[in-house]
């Protein structure tokens, strides 16, 4: 059944993506969110930053355009995300973080939902250590023995906790097969074109590579292009 909100009680949600609309993951997530919002009669506003440096500025503009009691959704990138949580708090806007954990060095200062910011009401993210481990494990299944695999790895951006965690998962899987080889890990910045360039560079550097671990679908597509 459809939930219908009348005009006076219509839920308002602002979503700040971490990348522009050309990013397939975030544009796809945005399209899904729009469909859900239409079904539930939610006033959804999505902002895709025009460039990385605009993340905080455009986030503040989004927050300023929301009504008191609305919801603000984004992910934790760095100290800019903390400042956005504080900006939402000052306007009595409820915040939810998704997709990635708070970076370890900021956890004491940022705290957890409702611990220091009353309107930061939730934080949802996957187990990225397990994800990194499982992605590596799927690669290992294609080889007859662990000593047969010679890997290069393309991570996203080491400033994000999910990158740290996925790389930790990869390294954990490598320790389970000491005879396997991980030549090098290099950042692809979550971009298909960057990952393609990284893969070409590493494969020239290590010509015996027979497997590529990538931290996201977008970068994997770039690596095999």
N, C-alpha and C positions, 0 to 999 in steps of 0.2 A: 504494500500500500504506500501511497505517496504522503509524505509529511508536508503540510502546507503551513507557512508562516504568514500571518497578515502583515500589512505594511508597518504597523507599530512595533511588532515583535520580530521582524525579519532579522535573522542572524547576519552579521557583517564580518567578513574574513578577509584579511590581507595576507597574501603570500609573496615573500621575497625570495626568488630563486638566486642561486649563487653564480649563474652564468647567463649568457644571452640566449635568445630563442633558437639559435642555430644548434645548440646542444640538444641532441636527440633525446637523451634521458630526461632532461628537465622540461623540454617542450612537450614530450609525451605525457609526463606527469601532470603538466599544466592542463593539457587537453582532457585528461581523465578527471581532474578536479573540476573543470568547467562543467562537464557532463553531470557529475554528482551534484554540483551546486544548482544546476538547472532543475534537476529532479526534486531537490529539497527546498527550492525557492530561497537559496542563500545568496546574499549579495557578496560575490567573490571578486576581489581585485588582485590581479597578478602582475608583479613587476619583474621583468628580466633586465638586470643591469646592462647598460650599453657597453660597459667595459669593467674589468675587475676593480679599478680604482673608484668606480661609482657606487659600489655595493652599499657603503654606509650612507652616502648622501641620498641615494634614491630610496633606501630603506627608511630614512627619517621622513622623507616626503610622503611615503606610503603611510607611515604611522600618523603623521599630522593630518592626513585626510580621512582617518578612521574616527568613528564616534566612540565616546567613552563606553566601555563594556564590550567592545568588539574584540576580535581575535587576531593576533599577529603570528604568522608561522614562518619560520626560516630555519637555517641550520647554523651550527657554530663553526665559523671559519677561524676567527682570531679575536683579538680585543675589540674589534669593530662590532662583532656580534654581541658582546657583553654590553657595549654602549647602547646598542639598539634595544636590548632587553631593558636597560635602565630608562631609555626614552619612552618605551611602552608603559613601563611601570608608573612613570610620572603622569601619564594621561589615563591611568586606570584601564589600560588595555591588556587583555590576557594574552600571554605569550606561550607558544609551544615550539620546542626545538625538535627537528627530525633529522634522520639520515646518518648523522655522525656524532660521536661523543665529544665532549669538551676536551680540548688539548690538555695533556697532563699538567703542563706548567701553569695553566690557568684555573685548575679545579678548585684550589683552596680559596682563591679570590672570588670565583664565580659562584661556587657552592652547587647546590642541587635545587630542583623545583621547590618553591615556597620557603626555602631555608633563609635566603637573604632578600629575595624579591617575591613579595606576596602574590603578584599577578603572573609570575612565571609558573604556570600550572602543570606543565608536563614536558617530558623529554622521551622521545622514542627513536631508537636506532638499533640496527642489527648487530649481531656478534661478528665483527669484521675480522677478528683473528680466525674464527672458524671458517669464514668465507674464504680468506686467503689460503688456508690449509686445504679446503675442499677443492678450490680451483687447481691447486698444485696436484692434488691427489688424482683428479680427473686426467691430467696430463700423464702422470706416472702409469695409469692403467693402459696406456697405449704402447708401452714398452715392455719387452719380455723380462727385463731385469733392471734394477735401479742404476747399475753401472752403465746402462745403455743411454741414459738420458743426459743431455748436455744443454742446459737451460740458459737463456737470457731472460731478464724480467723488466717489464715496463710498469713503473708505479705512477701514481698521479701527481700529487704535490705533497711533499713531506711536511708542509705546514699544517696539514689536516690530520686529525687523529685517525680517521678511517684509513689513511694511507699508511700510517705507522702500524696500525693494527693488521692490515692485510699483508704488509710485508713481514710482520712478526709471524703470521700464519704460514706464509711461504717458507720462512726460515725454519719454522718448527717442523714442517714436512721434510725439508732437506736434512735436518738432523736425524730423522727416522731412517734415512737412506744415505749413510755417510759416503758411499761410493759414487753417488750421483754428483753431477757438477753444476754449480751455479756460477757462471762466468762473471756476470755483472748485473746490477740493478740500476736503472736510469729512469729519470722522470719524463713522463709523456704529457704532463700538465692537463690530463683528461681530454686532450684534443686529438682527433683522428689524424690530422695532418702531422702534428708533432710526433705522435706515436709512430707513424710511418717513417719519418726521418730518423727517429731513434733506432727503430728496428733495422733499417738499412745500414746505419752506422755500426751497430753492434754485430750484425751478421758479417760485415766486412772485416771487422776486428777479430771475430771468432768464427772462422769459416766452417768449423765442425759442429756448430749449433744445430740441434734437431728439434728443439721445442722452444716456444715462447710463452711465458706466463705474463698476462696483462691484468691489471687491477680493475678493468671495466670492459664492457662490451664494445664501447666506442673505440677505445684504444686497441682492442684486439682486432677490430675490423681494419683499423689503420695499419696494424702490423702485418696483416696478411694481404693487403692490397697490392 
